[in-house]
Amino acid sequence: MKVESFVSLVVSLLFSTISNAATVTRIYEDEIIDHSHYEIVQVYDSLDVPPEQTTVIFVADSGAMEIHSNDTSIVNIYGGTFGTLGLLDSSTMNLYGGQINTVLGSSAASTLNVFGTHFSILTGDPHASLSGTWENGSDFSFIFYRMPEIPDNVVLHEIPEPATVLLLLSGILINRIRIQRS
């Protein structure tokens, strides 16, 4: 191979690597993200001394290819489109809605809270999956990458359906009326 073609190959590989590099956004303070899309988001505690917990909220029409929560940060997802979620350190992610593809490995001290109904868990090699319905009625499904079972730090929160809440409140009201008449 000629030296010129070798140099040309190295330069073209270097530029293709640079152009394919993802943009990383680091967040160190509380933030609400709406109508914004990111490649990679890293959420950390504040840079204050001592550091304060950071809470980031993603709402509808937002998204990221990857989100990683670090330190003791909290990420709340109410809507949007997300490729990969990663939980590190003692961080917490609360999922209320949105489209999520994959949950990467998480540290044992982190917590993933999933709020919804009609949960279905499939275990198996190489990935476990979780599906269900968000509170707004839309369906969801995502995998736990290279985890044959759902990790112990995933907590499923069954949200009561509106009819169930109405029935419960009606029963409480009827019991109160009976007690007052007695």
JOTA-V147868 format. One record per residue. RES is the residue in one letter. PHI is phi in whole degrees, -180 to 180 (NA if undefined). BURIAL is I if it has 9 or more other ideal C-beta (glycine too) atoms within 8 Angstrom, else O. Layout:
res->RES phi->PHI burial->BURIAL
res->RES phi->PHI burial->BURIAL
//
This chain:
res->M phi->NA burial->O
res->K phi->-72 burial->O
res->V phi->-62 burial->O
res->E phi->-64 burial->O
res->S phi->-71 burial->O
res->F phi->-66 burial->I
res->V phi->-62 burial->O
res->S phi->-61 burial->O
res->L phi->-64 burial->O
res->V phi->-62 burial->O
res->V phi->-64 burial->O
res->S phi->-67 burial->O
res->L phi->-65 burial->O
res->L phi->-62 burial->O
res->F phi->-67 burial->O
res->S phi->-68 burial->O
res->T phi->-67 burial->O
res->I phi->-64 burial->O
res->S phi->-70 burial->O
res->N phi->-91 burial->O
res->A phi->-67 burial->O
res->A phi->-81 burial->O
res->T phi->-88 burial->O
res->V phi->-102 burial->O
res->T phi->-108 burial->I
res->R phi->-105 burial->O
res->I phi->-118 burial->I
res->Y phi->-121 burial->O
res->E phi->-146 burial->O
res->D phi->-56 burial->O
res->E phi->-157 burial->O
res->I phi->-108 burial->O
res->I phi->-112 burial->I
res->D phi->-139 burial->I
res->H phi->59 burial->O
res->S phi->-132 burial->O
res->H phi->-127 burial->O
res->Y phi->-124 burial->I
res->E phi->-85 burial->I
res->I phi->-125 burial->I
res->V phi->-117 burial->I
res->Q phi->-114 burial->I
res->V phi->-107 burial->I
res->Y phi->-126 burial->I
res->D phi->-64 burial->I
res->S phi->-64 burial->I
res->L phi->-88 burial->O
res->D phi->-64 burial->O
res->V phi->-118 burial->O
res->P phi->-74 burial->O
res->P phi->-65 burial->I
res->E phi->-107 burial->O
res->Q phi->-65 burial->I
res->T phi->-107 burial->I
res->T phi->-118 burial->I
res->V phi->-118 burial->I
res->I phi->-118 burial->I
res->F phi->-102 burial->I
res->V phi->-118 burial->I
res->A phi->-50 burial->O
res->D phi->62 burial->O
res->S phi->-128 burial->I
res->G phi->173 burial->I
res->A phi->-159 burial->I
res->M phi->-68 burial->I
res->E phi->-143 burial->I
res->I phi->-129 burial->I
res->H phi->-125 burial->I
res->S phi->-96 burial->I
res->N phi->-128 burial->I
res->D phi->57 burial->I
res->T phi->-112 burial->I
res->S phi->-64 burial->I
res->I phi->-124 burial->I
res->V phi->-119 burial->I
res->N phi->-109 burial->I
res->I phi->-115 burial->I
res->Y phi->-105 burial->I
res->G phi->-179 burial->I
res->G phi->109 burial->I
res->T phi->-124 burial->O
res->F phi->-136 burial->I
res->G phi->-81 burial->O
res->T phi->-130 burial->I
res->L phi->-114 burial->I
res->G phi->-133 burial->I
res->L phi->-115 burial->I
res->L phi->-125 burial->I
res->D phi->55 burial->I
res->S phi->-110 burial->O
res->S phi->-79 burial->I
res->T phi->-133 burial->I
res->M phi->-121 burial->I
res->N phi->-115 burial->I
res->L phi->-106 burial->I
res->Y phi->-115 burial->I
res->G phi->-179 burial->I
res->G phi->104 burial->I
res->Q phi->-110 burial->O
res->I phi->-127 burial->I
res->N phi->-92 burial->O
res->T phi->-143 burial->I
res->V phi->-110 burial->I
res->L phi->-82 burial->O
res->G phi->-54 burial->O
res->S phi->-133 burial->I
res->S phi->-74 burial->I
res->A phi->-64 burial->O
res->A phi->-84 burial->O
res->S phi->-83 burial->I
res->T phi->-135 burial->I
res->L phi->-116 burial->I
res->N phi->-99 burial->I
res->V phi->-118 burial->I
res->F phi->-107 burial->I
res->G phi->-179 burial->I
res->T phi->-139 burial->I
res->H phi->52 burial->O
res->F phi->-68 burial->I
res->S phi->-135 burial->O
res->I phi->-114 burial->O
res->L phi->-117 burial->O
res->T phi->-108 burial->O
res->G phi->162 burial->O
res->D phi->-93 burial->O
res->P phi->-98 burial->O
res->H phi->-131 burial->I
res->A phi->-87 burial->I
res->S phi->-138 burial->I
res->L phi->-129 burial->I
res->S phi->-135 burial->I
res->G phi->172 burial->I
res->T phi->-129 burial->I
res->W phi->-72 burial->I
res->E phi->-59 burial->I
res->N phi->-79 burial->O
res->G phi->95 burial->O
res->S phi->-83 burial->O
res->D phi->-83 burial->O
res->F phi->-140 burial->I
res->S phi->-162 burial->O
res->F phi->-150 burial->I
res->I phi->-107 burial->I
res->F phi->-105 burial->I
res->Y phi->-58 burial->I
res->R phi->55 burial->O
res->M phi->-125 burial->I
res->P phi->-70 burial->O
res->E phi->-132 burial->O
res->I phi->-74 burial->I
res->P phi->-62 burial->I
res->D phi->-66 burial->O
res->N phi->-86 burial->I
res->V phi->-95 burial->I
res->V phi->-116 burial->O
res->L phi->-94 burial->O
res->H phi->-113 burial->O
res->E phi->-76 burial->O
res->I phi->-86 burial->O
res->P phi->-65 burial->O
res->E phi->-73 burial->O
res->P phi->-54 burial->O
res->A phi->-66 burial->O
res->T phi->-65 burial->O
res->V phi->-64 burial->I
res->L phi->-62 burial->O
res->L phi->-62 burial->O
res->L phi->-63 burial->I
res->L phi->-64 burial->O
res->S phi->-63 burial->O
res->G phi->-63 burial->O
res->I phi->-64 burial->O
res->L phi->-63 burial->O
res->I phi->-63 burial->O
res->N phi->-63 burial->O
res->R phi->-64 burial->O
res->I phi->-64 burial->O
res->R phi->-63 burial->O
res->I phi->-65 burial->O
res->Q phi->-66 burial->O
res->R phi->-77 burial->O
res->S phi->-76 burial->O
//
